Amino acid sequence: MKAVEGLAPAILWNRFYEISQIPRASKHEERIRLYLRNFAGQNNLSFKEDRVGNIVIKIPPKPGFEKSPTAVLQSHVDMVCEKNKDTEHDFNSDPIKLVRDGDWIKADGTTLGADNGIGVAAGLAIASEDDFNHGPIELLFTVDEETGLTGANNLEHGFVEGKYLLNLDTEEDGFYYVGCAGGMDTVGVLNIEHAEISDGWTPYTLFIGGLKGGHSGINISDKRANAIKLLGLLLNKLKVVDYYLANISGGSKRNAIAREAEAVIFIRNEYEAVVREHINAFALESVLEFKSTDRDLKISFERCDYEVTNESYTKEFGNKMINVILAMPHGVISMSPDIAGLVETSTNLATVIIENNEIKIGTSQRSSIESAKKNIAASVKSVFDLANANVIVGDGYPGWQPNLDSNLLKLSKKVFKEMFGRSPELKAVHAGLECGILGDKYPGMEMISFGPTIEGAHSPDEKVKIHDVEKFYRLLKGILVEITKIK
């Protein structure tokens, strides 16, 4: 609690602290939903909950503003659960440890959950405020945004009534987001082919880590290293010696750039010096290549200090895995010709997971153009097809087309300029905001998205700028006041 003591607005930071004490991993939001139900009861506010766990809390208008348009404040209650390898933390039971670092709030070795905990806290703070005029407000809290947009996808018609929606889930102060990319997942599943290792082979763990990772949409244009890609490249270089690949895994979330990856390989003892020489050369090459983005990149090669069976992948299957990783597209595919600096289409090699004698390779594709999204997904699928993998293609979610003439955007720009003496910048984001789905389910709903500066989302480097949170909250209240003037 000391990390947020004395910060303004206190009403928001206190709510954020309370939320940070509640485990709320995606698909495990039971306790935060209970917290929201209790909050509504304690504040005599009506609420309802749908079959997937979305909750809407209704705030009555101030006297005299009963006929004002209803505003919807929307945020998601789940968070990405990532931690550093040496951090002991159980996201199913442990609270997030908040740390104040200058003008930033961050966590101790884990993701912070400011994405989207700050938005949730802002909505709850609004429900407790009594110092400004507003019309009817609906606080819409959705579940499982980070791993499937489940809440938004299953939102039923009529669950909310407002026509003006403020999404509180973006991460750059001074910007209004007015559009977003659609996305889809493509997963390849390969049945592992095993071989027995004879005597004379020693198992080693090859580990790549220390990378920044980050959001697979927002950070994909930063040219950050992908640990799975690096591991594939290194395993390919090590083919100068005879070895057996026995295990391979990497990444942890479909919407994050892989920060860590590892493999177990069996080599003969006489090859150890040669292998280390090639690893050191590759590490030097990689550090030079990614010195601007991933200067803490680390590669380790250690004899396994735990019991390992004498079973590996067949040579053919090991080569197939390496070739799939090498051939799989990753990164920016094209930039928008209309909006400077906006990624139009991308794909992310996200995860390699072993389950039930299968290796599942997870990827995600994004684009603001529906056909381009499907085209890059087809390219990814073709790599899996060439490897005779079983392919699972997700349904995906729609993008959000900007409406630069909406009343909500015009009045929000007016409030911003009056408060801060300049116009906000308008931006589309290469990420899957729930606005795309909500706009598809509620045709005609006007939307904007905004929030304070959050850096390092989806990674243990996540932090939120204290000063910007105060600006964000003041702006939110100002927009709610201005909405009352819409006739």
N, C-alpha and C positions, 0 to 999 in steps of 0.2 A: 504493500500500500504506500510505502514511503516514496516509491518512484513517481507517483502521481499527486502526492500531497502538494497543495498550493498552486496547482495548475488550473488555468481557466480555459473553458468554463468548467467549474468544479462538478456541476451536475452531470456533464457528459463523461468526464474522466472517472468519476466514481462508478458510473454504470459500466464503463469499459473495464475497470478493475474487477468488478463483480463477475462480468462475463468471462474474463481471463481465468477465473478460478474454476470454471465449469468445463470439463472435458466435452468437446464438441467436434470430434472427427466426422468427416463426411460419412453419411449413412449410420452414424451413431449419435444422433442429436437429441436423444430422449431427455437428457437432463437440462439442456438449454430450453427445450420446449416446455418442460415443467416450470422452469424459471419464468418464462413468458406468461404462462397461464397464471402463476401466482402473482406476477406483477399486475396483470389485468385485474385480478380479484382484489388485491390490496389497494388498488387505485380506483375501484368501482367503475371499471371500464368494461364494456361488453367486448366479447371476442368470439371467434369461431375457428375451428380447426378442421381441415379436410382429411381425406383418407390416407394421404401420403405424409401428413405432418405439417403442411403449410399452415401458418397462423395469421389471422388478420385481427388487429386490435383497433377498435373504433374510438377516436377522440371526439367528443362533442364540440360543436363550434362555440366560440365566445358569444355571449348575449348580443343580439343585433346582427349576427353574421350567419344566421341559420340558413339563409338562402344563397350563400356564397357557394361557388363550385367546390366539390370534394377533391382534395389533393391526396394522392397516394404516395407514401414514403416507403420505398422498397429496398430491402437488403437481404442477404442470405446469412443464415446462422452457423453454417459449418465453416471449418477452416482446414487448410492444408497442413498436414502433420509431418514436418521434416525436422530432423535433428542432426547435429554433428555426430560423427562416429564415436567420439569419446565422451559424449554427453549421456548421462543416465537419466532417462525420462520415459515415463509410461503415459502416452497420450490418452489412454483409456481411464486413467485415474488421477494423474498428477496435474496440479494447476500450473499455468504458465507463470514463470518467474519474471516479473517486469524489472527492467533496468533503465534508469535515466542516464543518458550519455549526452551531456550538453543540451542541445535543442532537439534531442531525439529520445523517443521511448523505443526500446527494443527488448528482446527476451534473452535469457541466459542459455545460449546454445541451441535454441529451438526456433521454429517459426513463432511469430508474435501473435498472429491472428487479428492484426489490424485490418487485414483483408478477410472478412468484411465486418469485424467486430466494431470498428469505429462507426460504420453506418448503422449497425444495430444499436449501439450506445446513443447515437444522435437521435434516432427515432424515439427511444425510451426517454431521453432527456426532454424532447419536445412534449411528450405526454405529461411530464411533470412541471412544465413551465406555465407561468400564469402572467407573464409580463408583456405579451404582445397579442395583437388581434389576429384571429385566423378563423377560417370556416371549418367545415367538417374535415377531419383527417383520418385516413386509414393507414395504419402501420402494417405493411405486408412483409412477413418474414418467411422466406422460402428455405427449403431444405436441400441438401446434397447438390449444391451448385458446382462444387469443385470437381466432382467425379462423375458427372453425368447430367447436370442441370435437371435432375429428377423432379424437383419441386415445381419449377416453372413449366416443365413439359407436361405435368399432370394437373396444372391449375385448371379448375373448371370454370366455365362461363358463369358470370354473376358472382363469383367469390368476392371480387371487389367491385365497387360501383363508380369510383372516381374516373374522370376522363383525363386528368393531368397527373402524370407520374414522374416523381423525382427518384431516380435510381442513385443510391449513395455508395456506389461500388467502383469508383475510378480513383486514380492514384496520382494525379498531378494538379497541384494548386494553380489556379488561373486559367483552367481549361473547362469548357463544356464539351462533353462528348455527345455527338449527335448521330453516330452510326457505329456499327461493329461488324466483324466478320462472322460468317457462319462456320461451322466445323463438323467434322465426323471422325470416327476412329476406324482404323483398319488393323486387324490383328492376324498374325500368321502363327499357326500351331504346327509344330513338327514333332513327330514321335521319335524319341531318342533311340539310337542304335548303339548297343553296348559291345564292348570287347574286353576280354580279360588281359590284364597286364602280367607279364612273366617277371621273374625275379631280376634284379639289377636296375630297376627303374625307381627313381625317387620323386615323390610328389612335392611340388612347390606352389605357393599361392602368389599369383601375379595380381597386384592391386593398383588401380588408378583412382586418385581422389584429389581433394583440395581444390576442386573446381567451383566456380560460382553458381553454375546451374541457372535457375531462375525460371520465369514464366515462359512457356513455350510459344506464346504469341507475342507478348510485349517485348521480351528480350531476344527473340529469334533473330532480329536484325543486328544485334550487338556482336555477332560473330564469336560468341563464346564457345569454348570447347565442349564437345559431347563425349563423356567418358566411354560410352559404348563404342562410338566410332573410333576413338583412340585405341581402345583395347583390340578391336578388330584389326586395325592397321598394324599394331605391334605384334599380334599373333601371326599375322601374315609375314612380317619381317623375320620372325623367328623360325620360319620354315627352312632357313639355312641349315638347321640341325634337325635331327629326327626327334620328334616328341609326340606325346599323346595328349589331346585335350580331354579333360575329365569332368569339367564343370565350368559353367559360364553364366554370369548374371550381371545385371546392372540396372540403374535407374530405379525409381520407386513410384512415380506418378505419371499418368498419361499426359498431364498438362504441365509437366516440368521438364526442363532440359536435364539430362542425366548428369549428376555430379560425381557419381562413383560407379565403378564397375570392377569386377574381379573374375579371375579364372583360376582353375587348378590345372596344372600341366605336369606330366611325368617326363623326366629327362634322365639320361644316364649321367652318372657323376662326372665323367670326363668332359661333358659338354657344359658344365656349369659356368666356367670362365668365359666361354664363347657367348653363352646366353646373356650373361651379365654385361658383357661388352656391347652387345647389340641393344640391350635395354637402356644402358647409359647413353648411347648415341641417340636413340629414339627420344629419350627424355630431354636431351639437350635440344634436339630439333623442335620438339613440341613446346618447350619453354620459350624458345625464340619465336615460334609461330604465334603463340598466344600470350606473349609478354604484356600486351596492352589490356587483355581481358581476364586472363587467368594466371597471374604471376605466381600463385601458390600451388600450381600443379605439382603433384607428387606421384612417383611411380615406385612401388616397392616389390621386391622379389625375395620371398622368404620360404625356407623349408617349412612344410606344414608341421605345426606343433600339436596337431591333434590326429587321432587315428583316421586313416583314409583307407577305404577298401581298394583292392587291386583291380578295380573296374574303371574303365574309361569309355569315351566315345570311340566308335570305329574311326579309322583314318578318314574314310569317305564322309561320315557324318560330321566330324570335326571340320573338315574342309568346307562342307556345305554351310555350316554355321558361319564360318569366317567370310565366305563369299557373299552370303546374304547380308551381313553387316556392311561389307565393303560396297555392295551394289545398291543398298538401300539409300534413296535420296534423303537428304536432311538439310534443313535450313530454308533460306528465302528462295522461292522459285521465281517470283516476279514482284516488281514494285508498281504501285498505282501510277498511271499516267496523268491522273487528275489532281491528286493531293500529294504535295511534296513530302517525301519522307515516310509515306504510309506503305507498309508492306501489303501487297494485294493478295498474294498466295504463298503459302509455306507448308512444310511438312516437318514433323518431329519424330525422330527415332527415340522413343521414350523409355521402354522397359524391355528387359530380357528376364523372364521369370521361369523357374522350374517348378512344375506341378505334376504329380502323378505320371511320372515317366514321359512328360511332355515339356517342350520348351515353347513358351508363348512369347512372341515378339510383338510388343505393342507400339503402335504409331498413331499419330493424330494429324489430320489435315485441316487447314484453315484457308478461307478466302472470302472476300467481300463479293465475289462473283460466283454464283451457284455452279455454273458450268465448269469454271476453273477448279473449284473444290473437287468436283467429281472426276475431273481429268487427272489431277495429281493423285487422287486416291486410286485411280485405275493404274497409274504407273507403279505405285507401291504394291498393289495387288499382283501386278505382272512379275515382280521380283519374287514374291511368295510362290506364285504359280510355277516359275522356273525351278524352284526348290521343292516342288511337289508338296507344299505345305497346305494344310486346310486353312481357308481364309474366312474370317468373320468380319463383315462390313457393317458398321453401325448405321442407324438411320440418320444420325446427325441432327443438326439444329439450324434454323434459318438465320440469316444476317438481319441487320437493322438498317434500312435505307434512310438516309438523312432527310428531314423535312425542315428546310431552312426558313420556311415561311410560317411556321407554327406560332400561335399566340404565346404558348408557354416559353418558347425560345426567345421571342421578342421581349417579353416582360422580364425574363431572367437576365438577359443582356442589359436591360435598363437598370435593374437593381445592382448588378455588378459594377456598372460604370459609376453609378451614384455613390456606391460605397468606397470604391478603390481608385476612382479617377481615371480609369482606362477601360477599354473594352476587353472582354474575355476572348481568348483564342478558341476557335471551334476546331474540333478534331474528331476523326473516326479512329477506332482502336482495332488493332489486329488481335482481337481476343473475343471470346464468346460471352458477351454480356447477356444477361437474361432479358434485356430489352428486346432483342430480336424475337424471342419466343413470345414475350408478353404482347408485343405489337402484332404478332401473327394471331394470337388468341383473342385480342381485343382490338379489332380494326377501328381506326380513328382515334385511338388513345394517343395523346401528345406526350412526348417523353424527352427528358434530357438526363444526363448522368454527370455527376461531379463528386469531388471529394478532396481531402487534403493530400499532401505529398506523402507517398509511401514508397520506400525503396526496398529492393530485395525480396518482394513478395514471392511466396512459395519456396523460400529458402531460409536457413537459420540466420541469414543476414538481414532479414526483414526488420524495418524500422519505420516509425511514423514521426513526422516533424511536428513538434509541439505547437509552434507558432501558427502553422497552417491549420491546425485543428480548430483553433479559435476563430480564424477567418472563415473556415468552412461552415462552422455552426452559425455564425452571424449571418452569412449569406443564405443559409437554409431558412432561417427565420424571416429574413427580408423577402425571400421569394414567396413564402407562405402568406405574408401580409399582402403582397402584390396580387396574388391569385384571388384574393377576396374582391378585387376590383373588376374582375372579368364579368361581363354582363351576358 
